[in-house]
Amino acid sequence: MGKDFKYLQDCGFLIERPGFLDNESGYRNLKYLAAVNHKISQEKIRESIRQVGLDPTEKKPVGKYSLGMRQRLGTAFAIEKGWQANFSCKSLQGRRCLSLR
């Protein structure tokens, strides 16, 4: 602590329970996040959701998602931002292993 360090711009961290707007769909959550940070096309958002096995046309609010679905949505956010990350099976609670490069 208190020492200089280099910030990794293409690295992000996915917490166990990512925070999203519970009353909005996964697509709309990622669309809002994209608008805050920088321009990401709607097709890129849809594709990142598809890559993690979710349906971008799903209207179910995120508040009704299981923990695994929320984690996948967080992974989709990392994909759309272009973060480089590795996720172990343990971090996804024994579910499918994902690796982003």
Backbone bond lengths (Angstrom), bond angles and torsions (degrees), N, CA, C in turn:
res aa  C-N    CA-C-N  psi(-1)  N-CA   C-N-CA  omega(-1)  CA-C   N-CA-C  phi
1 M - - - 1.443 - - 1.519 110.15 -
2 G 1.317 115.61 145.18 1.442 120.08 178.77 1.517 114.00 81.16
3 K 1.339 118.24 -2.59 1.451 121.61 179.21 1.521 109.62 -98.68
4 D 1.315 115.12 154.22 1.460 119.71 177.49 1.527 109.63 -67.12
5 F 1.308 115.69 144.72 1.449 120.60 174.88 1.516 108.15 -148.62
6 K 1.325 115.32 157.87 1.456 120.67 179.09 1.521 109.08 -91.12
7 Y 1.305 115.24 133.98 1.455 121.54 178.36 1.521 108.85 -85.96
8 L 1.288 117.66 128.22 1.462 122.54 178.59 1.530 108.74 -86.79
9 Q 1.324 116.95 108.01 1.452 120.81 -174.85 1.521 114.05 -72.07
10 D 1.315 117.69 -23.53 1.461 119.41 -178.38 1.527 112.36 -104.48
11 C 1.317 115.51 23.56 1.457 120.90 -179.02 1.522 109.64 -121.03
12 G 1.300 116.40 134.85 1.451 120.94 176.68 1.517 109.42 -133.72
13 F 1.299 115.81 167.19 1.451 120.88 -179.93 1.510 109.16 -122.00
14 L 1.307 116.26 134.99 1.455 121.81 178.68 1.523 107.73 -107.78
15 I 1.314 115.43 114.25 1.457 119.60 179.62 1.526 110.00 -77.83
16 E 1.308 116.03 164.63 1.465 119.91 -176.04 1.524 112.22 -59.06
17 R 1.300 117.31 -41.86 1.459 121.24 -179.18 1.532 109.14 -122.33
18 P 1.342 115.96 85.68 1.471 118.38 -179.18 1.524 111.39 -59.49
19 G 1.308 116.34 142.01 1.455 121.49 179.69 1.528 111.58 -88.20
20 F 1.303 116.49 123.87 1.457 122.57 177.53 1.522 108.43 -134.00
21 L 1.323 116.17 167.96 1.464 121.27 174.95 1.524 107.88 -76.22
22 D 1.319 116.67 110.08 1.462 121.75 -172.20 1.526 114.63 -61.88
23 N 1.326 117.90 -27.63 1.467 120.15 -175.93 1.520 113.74 -90.31
24 E 1.322 117.08 1.63 1.464 121.68 -179.45 1.522 110.64 -111.83
25 S 1.335 116.37 159.30 1.464 121.36 177.60 1.522 109.80 -72.72
26 G 1.330 115.79 166.34 1.455 120.55 177.18 1.518 111.56 -60.59
27 Y 1.335 116.64 -43.20 1.460 121.10 179.47 1.526 110.58 -59.36
28 R 1.323 117.10 -47.48 1.470 119.97 -178.00 1.530 111.38 -65.47
29 N 1.342 117.28 -36.26 1.463 120.33 175.94 1.527 110.41 -59.93
30 L 1.332 117.00 -48.06 1.458 119.75 -179.05 1.525 111.36 -68.16
31 K 1.333 116.62 -33.08 1.464 120.49 177.63 1.531 110.10 -64.56
32 Y 1.334 117.55 -43.14 1.468 121.43 177.48 1.530 110.63 -62.02
33 L 1.329 116.83 -45.71 1.462 120.48 -179.73 1.528 111.24 -63.12
34 A 1.319 116.81 -38.82 1.470 120.87 178.33 1.526 110.53 -63.95
35 A 1.320 117.04 -38.83 1.467 121.22 -178.75 1.530 111.61 -68.06
36 V 1.316 117.37 -32.59 1.459 121.48 -179.30 1.531 110.52 -70.23
37 N 1.300 116.63 -42.81 1.462 121.23 -172.83 1.524 114.26 -88.91
38 H 1.276 117.42 -51.66 1.456 121.94 -178.96 1.522 109.57 -171.85
39 K 1.295 115.65 172.57 1.464 120.13 -178.63 1.527 110.68 -75.09
40 I 1.298 115.86 122.97 1.457 122.88 172.30 1.521 105.26 -130.68
41 S 1.317 117.27 132.40 1.460 120.31 -176.53 1.523 111.69 -66.83
42 Q 1.311 115.28 155.14 1.467 120.39 177.82 1.523 110.28 -61.54
43 E 1.334 117.10 -35.40 1.467 119.86 179.46 1.526 110.90 -67.19
44 K 1.325 117.91 -37.31 1.472 121.19 177.72 1.534 109.72 -64.64
45 I 1.319 117.12 -39.15 1.468 120.95 177.30 1.531 109.60 -63.15
46 R 1.330 116.25 -48.10 1.478 120.32 179.73 1.529 111.19 -59.70
47 E 1.333 115.79 -43.97 1.460 120.10 -178.22 1.526 111.31 -64.60
48 S 1.323 118.47 -40.21 1.468 120.63 179.21 1.524 110.70 -64.55
49 I 1.326 116.89 -35.38 1.477 120.56 177.45 1.527 109.92 -68.07
50 R 1.331 116.65 -42.38 1.481 120.33 177.78 1.527 111.10 -62.02
51 Q 1.330 117.29 -39.75 1.466 121.56 -176.97 1.523 112.87 -60.07
52 V 1.315 117.76 -26.47 1.473 119.94 -179.75 1.525 112.17 -99.20
53 G 1.331 116.39 9.90 1.461 120.58 174.83 1.520 115.03 85.23
54 L 1.330 117.78 15.83 1.463 121.04 175.96 1.522 109.05 -104.34
55 D 1.318 116.21 163.73 1.466 122.51 -179.05 1.525 109.33 -101.90
56 P 1.343 117.90 117.39 1.460 119.37 -178.45 1.529 114.28 -67.38
57 T 1.326 117.64 -14.65 1.467 120.32 178.42 1.524 112.20 -92.65
58 E 1.330 117.09 -2.69 1.474 122.23 179.07 1.520 109.69 -59.76
59 K 1.310 116.28 128.19 1.470 121.53 -178.74 1.530 112.81 -94.60
60 K 1.336 116.98 -8.10 1.465 120.73 -178.52 1.526 110.14 -57.21
61 P 1.334 118.40 130.56 1.469 119.30 177.37 1.531 111.11 -66.60
62 V 1.313 116.27 146.78 1.452 122.09 -177.73 1.525 111.65 -57.84
63 G 1.319 117.99 -28.35 1.461 121.50 177.86 1.517 113.02 -60.18
64 K 1.323 116.83 -19.58 1.467 121.50 178.84 1.533 111.74 -99.64
65 Y 1.330 117.23 2.04 1.462 121.34 177.89 1.520 110.30 -73.53
66 S 1.320 115.82 149.44 1.468 120.71 171.01 1.530 108.14 -73.84
67 L 1.318 116.67 168.01 1.459 121.10 177.60 1.531 110.29 -57.81
68 G 1.321 116.67 -43.27 1.467 120.74 179.91 1.515 112.35 -61.44
69 M 1.332 117.01 -40.02 1.459 120.51 178.65 1.533 110.38 -66.42
70 R 1.327 117.27 -39.03 1.470 120.78 177.67 1.530 110.14 -63.96
71 Q 1.319 116.72 -40.71 1.458 120.37 178.77 1.527 110.46 -65.02
72 R 1.314 116.83 -38.90 1.467 120.44 177.00 1.526 110.56 -63.97
73 L 1.321 116.64 -40.31 1.458 120.03 178.29 1.528 110.43 -63.65
74 G 1.328 116.80 -39.28 1.460 120.41 175.19 1.522 111.55 -62.73
75 T 1.330 116.81 -37.47 1.452 121.51 176.44 1.529 110.56 -66.32
76 A 1.339 116.87 -39.16 1.467 120.65 176.60 1.524 110.40 -60.79
77 F 1.331 116.99 -38.66 1.462 120.93 177.07 1.527 110.17 -61.44
78 A 1.340 117.00 -42.90 1.465 120.88 178.52 1.525 110.82 -63.13
79 I 1.319 117.27 -39.35 1.462 121.51 179.01 1.520 110.48 -64.00
80 E 1.333 116.96 -47.43 1.466 119.15 -176.78 1.523 111.74 -65.77
81 K 1.320 117.38 -28.93 1.465 120.74 178.91 1.518 112.00 -82.12
82 G 1.339 116.71 -11.36 1.457 119.97 179.65 1.513 113.79 79.87
83 W 1.332 117.65 19.51 1.457 120.77 177.58 1.519 109.67 -67.24
84 Q 1.306 115.42 146.71 1.454 120.72 173.11 1.522 106.54 -100.64
85 A 1.313 115.70 125.30 1.457 118.49 -175.37 1.517 110.55 -151.98
86 N 1.293 116.03 160.52 1.460 122.95 172.36 1.517 107.80 -127.74
87 F 1.289 115.99 135.61 1.458 121.16 178.34 1.515 107.45 -121.93
88 S 1.305 116.02 132.41 1.458 119.52 177.62 1.521 109.36 -91.82
89 C 1.320 116.01 162.90 1.463 120.17 177.49 1.523 110.51 -58.46
90 K 1.330 116.57 -37.43 1.454 119.90 -178.72 1.521 110.80 -60.99
91 S 1.342 116.94 -39.76 1.457 118.85 -178.13 1.519 111.56 -68.60
92 L 1.317 117.51 -20.35 1.463 121.20 176.50 1.522 111.03 -103.95
93 Q 1.304 116.29 21.83 1.463 124.06 175.60 1.540 112.26 54.86
94 G 1.334 116.37 46.70 1.449 120.13 174.79 1.517 113.82 81.68
95 R 1.310 117.76 -0.10 1.451 120.01 178.66 1.526 109.53 -81.70
96 R 1.287 116.22 -172.55 1.456 123.51 -179.46 1.524 112.44 -48.13
97 C 1.313 117.03 133.88 1.469 121.31 175.42 1.514 108.83 -77.76
98 L 1.318 116.49 139.20 1.452 121.84 177.07 1.506 108.83 -126.28
99 S 1.296 115.73 142.47 1.459 120.80 174.24 1.512 108.33 -136.89
100 L 1.308 116.50 125.88 1.461 122.14 178.22 1.512 107.84 -107.24
101 R 1.278 116.81 131.35 1.468 120.77 177.50 1.503 108.60 -133.46
